[in-house]
Amino acid sequence: MSLPVLLDHLKQTAALGQVAGLLSWDQEAMMPQRGAAQRAEQSGAMAAVLHRRNADPRIPEWIAAIDRETISPVDRCNLDEAQRAHDQATRIPPRLAEETAKAASEGQRIWVAAQAQKDFALFAPALRRMIELRREEAACLAEPGTDLYDALLDQFEPGARSAELLPLLESLRPPLVALREKIAEKTAPAALTGTFPAEAQLQLAKTVAGRIGYDFDAGRIDTVVHPFCSGTAGDVRITTRVDEADPFNCLYCTVHEVGHALYAQGAPDPFLPAADHCSMGVHESQSRFWENQIGRGRPFVDWLYPAMTDAFGALNLDGPDALYAAANRVQTGFIRTKADEVHYNLHILLRFELERELIAGTLDVDDLEETWNSRFERDFGLAVPDAGLGVLQDVHWSIGLFGYFPTYSLGNIYAACLDKAMRRDLPDRDAMVRAAETDALLEWLRDRIHTKGRLLHAPALIEQATGETPTAAPLIAYLETKFSALYDL
């Protein structure tokens, strides 16, 4: 009887975790400003409850009473995940779990205000406090003599280690820099210009989301400062943002979050850990695939061009070829979420470098803004004009997501591997995308990624899905082929 009891405990814990997720979603999308202090207390209280449930001393007793040879691979995974969560929870003091949740809620609010005022000094105390808490947590989780940062990375990318991840991500730098330098010698294509009403942008974003498979009966779209996706299975909410001078921002932010949502809506069970996402690198592979390989691909633009003229009237660009070139315009800029595919991973490498130093204690918060600016100029050749375009542009550190940033580049690597295999398996892929009929693509991903849950670690899952060990080679080949054609290199 131990297995049903354990599974019921896990389901209730997951349900409470989803309530905590709704509190976080509401804070960013709906909550009135004066609710911030209450929300911090609510978030802390929920974190304390979840911590107690994960640390319940009955969990190892239930697991020990179960004969692993008589249960399914899925339930063996549920046992492993329950043991992993229990091990982590028993190492982390309840006080620390509660304080971290409160600090994340408060830090996100302070970050929003600091970003609006472009004032890093306003945010620095909250960031310093969050780093102290995350270091303390990492010290609880890390084995003696191991890297504190790896304990945080493991929460997003189970089994990953920075010593192995760093060479993989750094291998992207030389070919990307070389590609950028070649493109810099060419004339940039015309940009999309004009005024694009917010309501029309949001309606187009909703249309595109529906065409690529987002189930609006199991989700909704709202606007926030920094887009995100939240939820699982029957309740998966996405957010986006609108700039009336730049409809690509709303469109591709939405498609990115829809990629996350499709993964979450495809979860085989909303409550059991074996059905949860494999890693954030795999999660990001879904968002980056739909945003870049599909949304910024030439076939999709054949459908998108008339959809945009219907939404906004005549464009300053004459035809799908010009819109495709504008959507993939390579230009050095400050904002990661607006970066083209050539520059994007260089943004990630900068953040990966800085957050490792922050956690290691070799970089102080008081020096972060100046260090960010100098290293950004080193990597991108631009002087950062203000903190809003620099160190304050991402929400992640305000809510304690140290170890998350490298999963974006892993996602790009995995997305290219998946696209290569999909093209092999679905020879009509481009024709389907050109008509915005992508059911077969989504079904391919459902079968190979979404329904597999946590049965495998990320590299093994991608290898199983594609038939090849994941490397950066497919991503580099994809980028070089795409942008060599666009820029006649």
Contacts in CASP RR format, 6 or more apart in sequence:
PFRMAT RR
TARGET T0000
AUTHOR 0000-0000-0000
METHOD contacts of the structure
MODEL  1
MSLPVLLDHLKQTAALGQVAGLLSWDQEAMMPQRGAAQRAEQSGAMAAVL
HRRNADPRIPEWIAAIDRETISPVDRCNLDEAQRAHDQATRIPPRLAEET
AKAASEGQRIWVAAQAQKDFALFAPALRRMIELRREEAACLAEPGTDLYD
ALLDQFEPGARSAELLPLLESLRPPLVALREKIAEKTAPAALTGTFPAEA
QLQLAKTVAGRIGYDFDAGRIDTVVHPFCSGTAGDVRITTRVDEADPFNC
LYCTVHEVGHALYAQGAPDPFLPAADHCSMGVHESQSRFWENQIGRGRPF
VDWLYPAMTDAFGALNLDGPDALYAAANRVQTGFIRTKADEVHYNLHILL
RFELERELIAGTLDVDDLEETWNSRFERDFGLAVPDAGLGVLQDVHWSIG
LFGYFPTYSLGNIYAACLDKAMRRDLPDRDAMVRAAETDALLEWLRDRIH
TKGRLLHAPALIEQATGETPTAAPLIAYLETKFSALYDL
2 61 0 8 1.000
2 62 0 8 1.000
2 63 0 8 1.000
2 65 0 8 1.000
2 66 0 8 1.000
3 62 0 8 1.000
3 66 0 8 1.000
3 71 0 8 1.000
3 75 0 8 1.000
5 62 0 8 1.000
6 59 0 8 1.000
6 62 0 8 1.000
6 63 0 8 1.000
6 66 0 8 1.000
6 78 0 8 1.000
6 79 0 8 1.000
6 82 0 8 1.000
7 75 0 8 1.000
7 78 0 8 1.000
7 272 0 8 1.000
9 53 0 8 1.000
9 56 0 8 1.000
9 58 0 8 1.000
9 59 0 8 1.000
9 62 0 8 1.000
10 78 0 8 1.000
10 82 0 8 1.000
10 271 0 8 1.000
10 272 0 8 1.000
10 273 0 8 1.000
11 271 0 8 1.000
11 272 0 8 1.000
12 53 0 8 1.000
13 50 0 8 1.000
13 53 0 8 1.000
13 54 0 8 1.000
14 270 0 8 1.000
14 271 0 8 1.000
14 272 0 8 1.000
14 273 0 8 1.000
15 271 0 8 1.000
16 46 0 8 1.000
16 49 0 8 1.000
16 50 0 8 1.000
16 53 0 8 1.000
17 46 0 8 1.000
17 50 0 8 1.000
18 231 0 8 1.000
18 232 0 8 1.000
18 235 0 8 1.000
18 270 0 8 1.000
19 46 0 8 1.000
20 43 0 8 1.000
20 46 0 8 1.000
20 47 0 8 1.000
20 50 0 8 1.000
20 101 0 8 1.000
21 230 0 8 1.000
21 231 0 8 1.000
22 230 0 8 1.000
23 39 0 8 1.000
23 42 0 8 1.000
23 43 0 8 1.000
23 46 0 8 1.000
24 43 0 8 1.000
24 105 0 8 1.000
24 230 0 8 1.000
25 230 0 8 1.000
25 231 0 8 1.000
25 237 0 8 1.000
26 39 0 8 1.000
27 36 0 8 1.000
27 39 0 8 1.000
27 105 0 8 1.000
27 108 0 8 1.000
27 109 0 8 1.000
28 108 0 8 1.000
28 224 0 8 1.000
28 225 0 8 1.000
28 226 0 8 1.000
28 228 0 8 1.000
28 239 0 8 1.000
29 222 0 8 1.000
29 223 0 8 1.000
29 224 0 8 1.000
29 237 0 8 1.000
29 239 0 8 1.000
30 222 0 8 1.000
31 39 0 8 1.000
36 105 0 8 1.000
36 106 0 8 1.000
36 109 0 8 1.000
39 105 0 8 1.000
40 102 0 8 1.000
40 105 0 8 1.000
40 106 0 8 1.000
41 102 0 8 1.000
43 101 0 8 1.000
43 102 0 8 1.000
43 104 0 8 1.000
43 105 0 8 1.000
44 98 0 8 1.000
44 99 0 8 1.000
44 101 0 8 1.000
44 102 0 8 1.000
44 105 0 8 1.000
45 98 0 8 1.000
46 101 0 8 1.000
47 97 0 8 1.000
47 98 0 8 1.000
47 100 0 8 1.000
47 101 0 8 1.000
47 102 0 8 1.000
48 94 0 8 1.000
48 97 0 8 1.000
48 98 0 8 1.000
48 101 0 8 1.000
50 97 0 8 1.000
51 89 0 8 1.000
51 92 0 8 1.000
51 94 0 8 1.000
51 97 0 8 1.000
51 98 0 8 1.000
52 94 0 8 1.000
54 85 0 8 1.000
54 86 0 8 1.000
54 88 0 8 1.000
54 89 0 8 1.000
55 86 0 8 1.000
55 89 0 8 1.000
55 90 0 8 1.000
55 94 0 8 1.000
56 86 0 8 1.000
59 82 0 8 1.000
59 83 0 8 1.000
59 86 0 8 1.000
60 83 0 8 1.000
60 86 0 8 1.000
63 79 0 8 1.000
63 82 0 8 1.000
63 83 0 8 1.000
66 79 0 8 1.000
68 76 0 8 1.000
68 79 0 8 1.000
71 79 0 8 1.000
73 455 0 8 1.000
74 272 0 8 1.000
74 274 0 8 1.000
74 275 0 8 1.000
74 455 0 8 1.000
75 274 0 8 1.000
77 273 0 8 1.000
77 274 0 8 1.000
77 453 0 8 1.000
77 454 0 8 1.000
77 455 0 8 1.000
78 272 0 8 1.000
78 273 0 8 1.000
78 274 0 8 1.000
81 273 0 8 1.000
81 274 0 8 1.000
81 276 0 8 1.000
81 454 0 8 1.000
82 273 0 8 1.000
85 273 0 8 1.000
88 141 0 8 1.000
89 97 0 8 1.000
91 140 0 8 1.000
91 141 0 8 1.000
92 137 0 8 1.000
92 140 0 8 1.000
92 141 0 8 1.000
93 140 0 8 1.000
96 133 0 8 1.000
96 136 0 8 1.000
96 137 0 8 1.000
96 140 0 8 1.000
99 133 0 8 1.000
100 130 0 8 1.000
100 133 0 8 1.000
100 134 0 8 1.000
100 137 0 8 1.000
100 400 0 8 1.000
103 126 0 8 1.000
103 129 0 8 1.000
103 130 0 8 1.000
103 133 0 8 1.000
103 400 0 8 1.000
104 130 0 8 1.000
104 398 0 8 1.000
104 399 0 8 1.000
104 400 0 8 1.000
106 126 0 8 1.000
107 123 0 8 1.000
107 126 0 8 1.000
107 127 0 8 1.000
107 130 0 8 1.000
107 398 0 8 1.000
107 399 0 8 1.000
108 395 0 8 1.000
108 398 0 8 1.000
108 399 0 8 1.000
110 122 0 8 1.000
110 123 0 8 1.000
110 126 0 8 1.000
110 398 0 8 1.000
111 123 0 8 1.000
111 126 0 8 1.000
111 392 0 8 1.000
111 395 0 8 1.000
111 398 0 8 1.000
112 225 0 8 1.000
113 122 0 8 1.000
114 120 0 8 1.000
114 122 0 8 1.000
114 123 0 8 1.000
114 387 0 8 1.000
114 392 0 8 1.000
115 123 0 8 1.000
115 225 0 8 1.000
115 387 0 8 1.000
115 388 0 8 1.000
115 392 0 8 1.000
115 393 0 8 1.000
118 386 0 8 1.000
118 387 0 8 1.000
118 388 0 8 1.000
118 392 0 8 1.000
119 387 0 8 1.000
120 368 0 8 1.000
120 369 0 8 1.000
120 387 0 8 1.000
120 391 0 8 1.000
120 392 0 8 1.000
123 392 0 8 1.000
123 398 0 8 1.000
124 365 0 8 1.000
124 366 0 8 1.000
124 368 0 8 1.000
126 398 0 8 1.000
127 365 0 8 1.000
127 368 0 8 1.000
127 397 0 8 1.000
127 398 0 8 1.000
128 365 0 8 1.000
130 397 0 8 1.000
130 398 0 8 1.000
130 399 0 8 1.000
130 400 0 8 1.000
131 358 0 8 1.000
131 359 0 8 1.000
131 365 0 8 1.000
131 397 0 8 1.000
131 402 0 8 1.000
133 400 0 8 1.000
134 152 0 8 1.000
134 359 0 8 1.000
134 400 0 8 1.000
134 402 0 8 1.000
135 148 0 8 1.000
135 359 0 8 1.000
135 361 0 8 1.000
137 151 0 8 1.000
137 152 0 8 1.000
138 148 0 8 1.000
138 149 0 8 1.000
138 151 0 8 1.000
138 152 0 8 1.000
138 359 0 8 1.000
139 148 0 8 1.000
139 151 0 8 1.000
141 151 0 8 1.000
141 154 0 8 1.000
142 148 0 8 1.000
142 150 0 8 1.000
142 151 0 8 1.000
147 161 0 8 1.000
147 162 0 8 1.000
147 163 0 8 1.000
147 360 0 8 1.000
148 359 0 8 1.000
148 360 0 8 1.000
149 162 0 8 1.000
149 355 0 8 1.000
149 356 0 8 1.000
149 359 0 8 1.000
149 360 0 8 1.000
149 402 0 8 1.000
149 403 0 8 1.000
150 160 0 8 1.000
150 161 0 8 1.000
150 162 0 8 1.000
152 359 0 8 1.000
152 402 0 8 1.000
152 403 0 8 1.000
153 160 0 8 1.000
153 161 0 8 1.000
153 162 0 8 1.000
153 165 0 8 1.000
153 403 0 8 1.000
153 406 0 8 1.000
154 160 0 8 1.000
155 403 0 8 1.000
156 279 0 8 1.000
156 280 0 8 1.000
156 281 0 8 1.000
156 401 0 8 1.000
156 403 0 8 1.000
156 404 0 8 1.000
156 407 0 8 1.000
157 165 0 8 1.000
157 279 0 8 1.000
157 280 0 8 1.000
157 281 0 8 1.000
157 403 0 8 1.000
157 406 0 8 1.000
157 407 0 8 1.000
157 410 0 8 1.000
157 458 0 8 1.000
158 279 0 8 1.000
158 457 0 8 1.000
158 458 0 8 1.000
159 457 0 8 1.000
160 279 0 8 1.000
160 406 0 8 1.000
160 410 0 8 1.000
160 458 0 8 1.000
162 356 0 8 1.000
162 406 0 8 1.000
165 406 0 8 1.000
165 410 0 8 1.000
166 352 0 8 1.000
168 413 0 8 1.000
168 471 0 8 1.000
168 472 0 8 1.000
169 345 0 8 1.000
169 348 0 8 1.000
169 349 0 8 1.000
169 352 0 8 1.000
169 406 0 8 1.000
169 409 0 8 1.000
169 410 0 8 1.000
170 349 0 8 1.000
171 472 0 8 1.000
172 345 0 8 1.000
172 349 0 8 1.000
172 409 0 8 1.000
172 472 0 8 1.000
172 475 0 8 1.000
172 476 0 8 1.000
173 345 0 8 1.000
173 346 0 8 1.000
173 349 0 8 1.000
175 476 0 8 1.000
175 479 0 8 1.000
175 480 0 8 1.000
176 342 0 8 1.000
176 343 0 8 1.000
176 345 0 8 1.000
176 346 0 8 1.000
176 479 0 8 1.000
177 346 0 8 1.000
179 342 0 8 1.000
179 479 0 8 1.000
179 480 0 8 1.000
179 483 0 8 1.000
180 330 0 8 1.000
180 332 0 8 1.000
180 342 0 8 1.000
180 343 0 8 1.000
182 487 0 8 1.000
182 489 0 8 1.000
183 330 0 8 1.000
183 342 0 8 1.000
183 483 0 8 1.000
183 487 0 8 1.000
183 489 0 8 1.000
186 487 0 8 1.000
186 488 0 8 1.000
186 489 0 8 1.000
188 329 0 8 1.000
188 330 0 8 1.000
188 331 0 8 1.000
189 322 0 8 1.000
189 325 0 8 1.000
189 326 0 8 1.000
189 329 0 8 1.000
189 486 0 8 1.000
190 316 0 8 1.000
190 317 0 8 1.000
190 322 0 8 1.000
190 325 0 8 1.000
190 326 0 8 1.000
191 326 0 8 1.000
191 329 0 8 1.000
192 246 0 8 1.000
192 247 0 8 1.000
192 248 0 8 1.000
192 315 0 8 1.000
192 316 0 8 1.000
192 317 0 8 1.000
192 323 0 8 1.000
192 326 0 8 1.000
192 327 0 8 1.000
193 245 0 8 1.000
193 316 0 8 1.000
194 245 0 8 1.000
194 316 0 8 1.000
195 244 0 8 1.000
195 245 0 8 1.000
196 244 0 8 1.000
196 245 0 8 1.000
196 246 0 8 1.000
196 247 0 8 1.000
196 312 0 8 1.000
197 244 0 8 1.000
197 312 0 8 1.000
198 242 0 8 1.000
198 244 0 8 1.000
200 311 0 8 1.000
200 312 0 8 1.000
201 242 0 8 1.000
201 244 0 8 1.000
201 247 0 8 1.000
201 250 0 8 1.000
201 251 0 8 1.000
201 311 0 8 1.000
202 221 0 8 1.000
202 223 0 8 1.000
202 240 0 8 1.000
202 242 0 8 1.000
202 250 0 8 1.000
203 311 0 8 1.000
204 247 0 8 1.000
204 250 0 8 1.000
204 251 0 8 1.000
204 307 0 8 1.000
204 308 0 8 1.000
204 311 0 8 1.000
205 221 0 8 1.000
205 240 0 8 1.000
205 250 0 8 1.000
205 251 0 8 1.000
205 254 0 8 1.000
206 216 0 8 1.000
206 221 0 8 1.000
207 307 0 8 1.000
208 251 0 8 1.000
208 254 0 8 1.000
208 255 0 8 1.000
208 258 0 8 1.000
208 304 0 8 1.000
208 307 0 8 1.000
208 436 0 8 1.000
209 216 0 8 1.000
209 221 0 8 1.000
209 238 0 8 1.000
209 254 0 8 1.000
209 255 0 8 1.000
209 258 0 8 1.000
210 216 0 8 1.000
210 258 0 8 1.000
211 303 0 8 1.000
211 436 0 8 1.000
211 438 0 8 1.000
212 255 0 8 1.000
212 258 0 8 1.000
212 259 0 8 1.000
212 262 0 8 1.000
212 290 0 8 1.000
212 294 0 8 1.000
212 436 0 8 1.000
212 438 0 8 1.000
212 442 0 8 1.000
213 258 0 8 1.000
213 262 0 8 1.000
213 438 0 8 1.000
213 439 0 8 1.000
213 442 0 8 1.000
214 238 0 8 1.000
214 258 0 8 1.000
214 261 0 8 1.000
214 262 0 8 1.000
214 265 0 8 1.000
215 234 0 8 1.000
215 236 0 8 1.000
215 265 0 8 1.000
218 233 0 8 1.000
218 234 0 8 1.000
218 235 0 8 1.000
218 236 0 8 1.000
218 265 0 8 1.000
219 234 0 8 1.000
219 235 0 8 1.000
219 236 0 8 1.000
219 237 0 8 1.000
219 238 0 8 1.000
219 261 0 8 1.000
220 237 0 8 1.000
220 238 0 8 1.000
221 237 0 8 1.000
221 238 0 8 1.000
221 239 0 8 1.000
221 240 0 8 1.000
221 254 0 8 1.000
222 237 0 8 1.000
222 238 0 8 1.000
222 239 0 8 1.000
222 240 0 8 1.000
223 239 0 8 1.000
223 240 0 8 1.000
223 241 0 8 1.000
223 242 0 8 1.000
224 239 0 8 1.000
224 240 0 8 1.000
224 241 0 8 1.000
225 241 0 8 1.000
225 395 0 8 1.000
226 241 0 8 1.000
226 337 0 8 1.000
226 394 0 8 1.000
226 395 0 8 1.000
227 238 0 8 1.000
227 239 0 8 1.000
227 240 0 8 1.000
227 241 0 8 1.000
227 253 0 8 1.000
227 254 0 8 1.000
227 256 0 8 1.000
227 257 0 8 1.000
227 337 0 8 1.000
228 238 0 8 1.000
228 239 0 8 1.000
228 257 0 8 1.000
228 395 0 8 1.000
229 236 0 8 1.000
229 237 0 8 1.000
229 238 0 8 1.000
229 239 0 8 1.000
229 257 0 8 1.000
229 259 0 8 1.000
229 260 0 8 1.000
229 261 0 8 1.000
229 264 0 8 1.000
229 287 0 8 1.000
230 236 0 8 1.000
230 237 0 8 1.000
230 238 0 8 1.000
231 237 0 8 1.000
231 264 0 8 1.000
232 264 0 8 1.000
232 265 0 8 1.000
232 267 0 8 1.000
232 270 0 8 1.000
232 276 0 8 1.000
233 264 0 8 1.000
233 265 0 8 1.000
233 266 0 8 1.000
233 267 0 8 1.000
233 269 0 8 1.000
233 270 0 8 1.000
234 265 0 8 1.000
234 270 0 8 1.000
236 261 0 8 1.000
236 264 0 8 1.000
236 265 0 8 1.000
238 254 0 8 1.000
238 257 0 8 1.000
238 258 0 8 1.000
238 260 0 8 1.000
238 261 0 8 1.000
239 257 0 8 1.000
240 250 0 8 1.000
240 253 0 8 1.000
240 254 0 8 1.000
240 257 0 8 1.000
241 249 0 8 1.000
241 250 0 8 1.000
241 253 0 8 1.000
242 249 0 8 1.000
242 250 0 8 1.000
243 249 0 8 1.000
243 250 0 8 1.000
246 338 0 8 1.000
247 308 0 8 1.000
247 312 0 8 1.000
248 326 0 8 1.000
248 327 0 8 1.000
249 337 0 8 1.000
249 338 0 8 1.000
252 291 0 8 1.000
252 295 0 8 1.000
252 296 0 8 1.000
253 337 0 8 1.000
255 290 0 8 1.000
255 291 0 8 1.000
255 294 0 8 1.000
255 295 0 8 1.000
256 287 0 8 1.000
256 288 0 8 1.000
256 290 0 8 1.000
256 291 0 8 1.000
257 287 0 8 1.000
258 287 0 8 1.000
258 290 0 8 1.000
259 286 0 8 1.000
259 287 0 8 1.000
259 289 0 8 1.000
259 290 0 8 1.000
259 291 0 8 1.000
260 283 0 8 1.000
260 286 0 8 1.000
260 287 0 8 1.000
262 286 0 8 1.000
262 290 0 8 1.000
262 442 0 8 1.000
262 445 0 8 1.000
262 450 0 8 1.000
263 277 0 8 1.000
263 282 0 8 1.000
263 283 0 8 1.000
263 286 0 8 1.000
263 445 0 8 1.000
263 449 0 8 1.000
263 450 0 8 1.000
264 277 0 8 1.000
266 446 0 8 1.000
266 450 0 8 1.000
266 451 0 8 1.000
267 275 0 8 1.000
267 276 0 8 1.000
267 277 0 8 1.000
267 450 0 8 1.000
267 453 0 8 1.000
268 275 0 8 1.000
268 450 0 8 1.000
268 451 0 8 1.000
268 453 0 8 1.000
269 275 0 8 1.000
273 454 0 8 1.000
274 453 0 8 1.000
274 454 0 8 1.000
274 455 0 8 1.000
275 453 0 8 1.000
275 454 0 8 1.000
276 453 0 8 1.000
276 454 0 8 1.000
277 283 0 8 1.000
277 453 0 8 1.000
277 454 0 8 1.000
278 449 0 8 1.000
278 452 0 8 1.000
278 453 0 8 1.000
278 454 0 8 1.000
278 456 0 8 1.000
278 457 0 8 1.000
278 458 0 8 1.000
278 461 0 8 1.000
279 407 0 8 1.000
279 410 0 8 1.000
279 457 0 8 1.000
279 458 0 8 1.000
280 404 0 8 1.000
280 407 0 8 1.000
280 410 0 8 1.000
281 407 0 8 1.000
281 408 0 8 1.000
281 410 0 8 1.000
281 411 0 8 1.000
281 414 0 8 1.000
281 458 0 8 1.000
282 411 0 8 1.000
282 414 0 8 1.000
282 449 0 8 1.000
282 458 0 8 1.000
282 461 0 8 1.000
282 462 0 8 1.000
283 407 0 8 1.000
284 407 0 8 1.000
284 408 0 8 1.000
284 410 0 8 1.000
284 411 0 8 1.000
284 412 0 8 1.000
284 414 0 8 1.000
284 415 0 8 1.000
285 410 0 8 1.000
285 411 0 8 1.000
285 412 0 8 1.000
285 413 0 8 1.000
285 414 0 8 1.000
285 415 0 8 1.000
285 418 0 8 1.000
285 449 0 8 1.000
285 462 0 8 1.000
286 415 0 8 1.000
286 445 0 8 1.000
286 449 0 8 1.000
288 408 0 8 1.000
288 411 0 8 1.000
288 412 0 8 1.000
288 415 0 8 1.000
289 415 0 8 1.000
289 418 0 8 1.000
289 419 0 8 1.000
289 445 0 8 1.000
292 341 0 8 1.000
292 412 0 8 1.000
292 415 0 8 1.000
293 415 0 8 1.000
293 416 0 8 1.000
293 419 0 8 1.000
293 478 0 8 1.000
294 300 0 8 1.000
294 433 0 8 1.000
294 438 0 8 1.000
294 441 0 8 1.000
295 301 0 8 1.000
295 304 0 8 1.000
295 327 0 8 1.000
296 327 0 8 1.000
296 328 0 8 1.000
296 341 0 8 1.000
297 324 0 8 1.000
297 327 0 8 1.000
297 328 0 8 1.000
297 433 0 8 1.000
297 482 0 8 1.000
298 320 0 8 1.000
298 324 0 8 1.000
299 430 0 8 1.000
299 431 0 8 1.000
299 433 0 8 1.000
299 434 0 8 1.000
300 433 0 8 1.000
300 434 0 8 1.000
300 436 0 8 1.000
301 320 0 8 1.000
301 323 0 8 1.000
301 324 0 8 1.000
301 327 0 8 1.000
302 320 0 8 1.000
302 434 0 8 1.000
303 433 0 8 1.000
303 434 0 8 1.000
303 435 0 8 1.000
303 436 0 8 1.000
304 320 0 8 1.000
304 323 0 8 1.000
305 315 0 8 1.000
305 319 0 8 1.000
305 320 0 8 1.000
305 323 0 8 1.000
308 315 0 8 1.000
308 323 0 8 1.000
309 315 0 8 1.000
315 323 0 8 1.000
317 323 0 8 1.000
317 326 0 8 1.000
324 486 0 8 1.000
325 486 0 8 1.000
328 340 0 8 1.000
328 341 0 8 1.000
328 482 0 8 1.000
328 483 0 8 1.000
328 486 0 8 1.000
329 340 0 8 1.000
330 340 0 8 1.000
330 342 0 8 1.000
330 343 0 8 1.000
330 483 0 8 1.000
330 487 0 8 1.000
331 340 0 8 1.000
332 343 0 8 1.000
332 380 0 8 1.000
332 381 0 8 1.000
332 382 0 8 1.000
333 339 0 8 1.000
333 343 0 8 1.000
333 380 0 8 1.000
333 382 0 8 1.000
334 376 0 8 1.000
334 382 0 8 1.000
334 384 0 8 1.000
334 385 0 8 1.000
334 389 0 8 1.000
334 390 0 8 1.000
334 393 0 8 1.000
335 389 0 8 1.000
335 393 0 8 1.000
336 344 0 8 1.000
336 347 0 8 1.000
336 348 0 8 1.000
336 351 0 8 1.000
336 393 0 8 1.000
336 394 0 8 1.000
337 393 0 8 1.000
339 347 0 8 1.000
341 412 0 8 1.000
341 479 0 8 1.000
341 482 0 8 1.000
341 483 0 8 1.000
342 479 0 8 1.000
342 483 0 8 1.000
343 380 0 8 1.000
344 408 0 8 1.000
344 412 0 8 1.000
345 408 0 8 1.000
345 409 0 8 1.000
345 412 0 8 1.000
346 379 0 8 1.000
346 380 0 8 1.000
348 405 0 8 1.000
348 406 0 8 1.000
348 408 0 8 1.000
348 409 0 8 1.000
349 379 0 8 1.000
349 409 0 8 1.000
350 372 0 8 1.000
350 375 0 8 1.000
350 376 0 8 1.000
350 379 0 8 1.000
351 394 0 8 1.000
351 405 0 8 1.000
352 405 0 8 1.000
352 406 0 8 1.000
352 409 0 8 1.000
353 375 0 8 1.000
354 363 0 8 1.000
354 368 0 8 1.000
354 371 0 8 1.000
354 372 0 8 1.000
354 375 0 8 1.000
355 397 0 8 1.000
355 402 0 8 1.000
355 403 0 8 1.000
355 405 0 8 1.000
357 363 0 8 1.000
358 365 0 8 1.000
358 368 0 8 1.000
358 397 0 8 1.000
358 402 0 8 1.000
359 402 0 8 1.000
363 371 0 8 1.000
368 391 0 8 1.000
369 387 0 8 1.000
369 390 0 8 1.000
369 391 0 8 1.000
372 384 0 8 1.000
372 390 0 8 1.000
372 391 0 8 1.000
373 383 0 8 1.000
373 384 0 8 1.000
373 390 0 8 1.000
373 391 0 8 1.000
376 382 0 8 1.000
376 384 0 8 1.000
376 390 0 8 1.000
377 383 0 8 1.000
377 384 0 8 1.000
384 390 0 8 1.000
396 402 0 8 1.000
396 404 0 8 1.000
396 405 0 8 1.000
410 458 0 8 1.000
412 475 0 8 1.000
413 470 0 8 1.000
413 471 0 8 1.000
413 472 0 8 1.000
413 474 0 8 1.000
413 475 0 8 1.000
414 458 0 8 1.000
414 462 0 8 1.000
414 470 0 8 1.000
415 475 0 8 1.000
416 474 0 8 1.000
416 475 0 8 1.000
416 477 0 8 1.000
416 478 0 8 1.000
417 462 0 8 1.000
417 466 0 8 1.000
417 468 0 8 1.000
417 470 0 8 1.000
417 471 0 8 1.000
417 474 0 8 1.000
417 475 0 8 1.000
418 445 0 8 1.000
418 448 0 8 1.000
418 449 0 8 1.000
418 462 0 8 1.000
418 465 0 8 1.000
418 466 0 8 1.000
419 474 0 8 1.000
419 478 0 8 1.000
420 466 0 8 1.000
420 468 0 8 1.000
420 474 0 8 1.000
420 478 0 8 1.000
421 465 0 8 1.000
421 466 0 8 1.000
421 467 0 8 1.000
421 468 0 8 1.000
422 429 0 8 1.000
422 441 0 8 1.000
422 444 0 8 1.000
423 429 0 8 1.000
425 444 0 8 1.000
426 432 0 8 1.000
426 440 0 8 1.000
426 441 0 8 1.000
426 444 0 8 1.000
428 440 0 8 1.000
429 440 0 8 1.000
429 441 0 8 1.000
432 438 0 8 1.000
432 440 0 8 1.000
432 441 0 8 1.000
433 441 0 8 1.000
448 464 0 8 1.000
448 465 0 8 1.000
449 461 0 8 1.000
449 465 0 8 1.000
452 461 0 8 1.000
452 464 0 8 1.000
455 461 0 8 1.000
456 464 0 8 1.000
459 469 0 8 1.000
459 470 0 8 1.000
462 470 0 8 1.000
463 469 0 8 1.000
463 470 0 8 1.000
483 489 0 8 1.000
END
